[in-house]
Amino acid sequence: DCHIQSGTMPKASPMVGLPGIFPLYSKRAKRVISLKDRLNECFVRSENGRPLALDSPAMNALIAYIQWLSQGQTPGHPFSGRGLVKLPDLKGNPQNGAVVFRDKCAICHGMKGAGAPPSIPALWGPNAYNNGAGMNKISKMAAFVQYNMPQNDPRTLTPQEAYDVSAYIHNKPHTPFNEAYRNY
């Protein structure tokens, strides 16, 4: 859901080049983590699911896919589109964000934010990311939204509109992070 164009789009959480930068220190985990650890962070936070066994066929398939995407990348040098755009530090207004959501986002995500999984993610409620996910941070969501959304007309929201709609979504219900997965 979060990795637009199958993980190849710059500034949209691309997966290209990841094998060449892991292991990597994680501020959240306060330790060096592997790429497999990072994928499990996505499963337990962004996908609100459970971690995969590190030697499972599904984990090995994901690693093989990311390695395939990363062919030709120089190890130790991040993909030039890695990360999110830099936005000014703004404060979101949820009331204004409700209008932006209605006018720009609801056509895909629905007025109740349920989306149409697997291609259009839910933004709140039981099928959305949990409150431990990176997208639960207004500034992080705003950077993703401003550059990538709406998908039918990306980069048309102002940074303020991106902050506003992110604040609106942030104020909606999200499942609490499952503390059993604190290591991720």
Helices and strands as residue ranges (DSSP letters): H 4-7, G 18-20, E 24-26, E 31-33, H 35-41, I 42-46, H 57-69, H 94-100, I 101-105, H 106-109, G 134-136, H 138-148, H 159-170, G 179-181
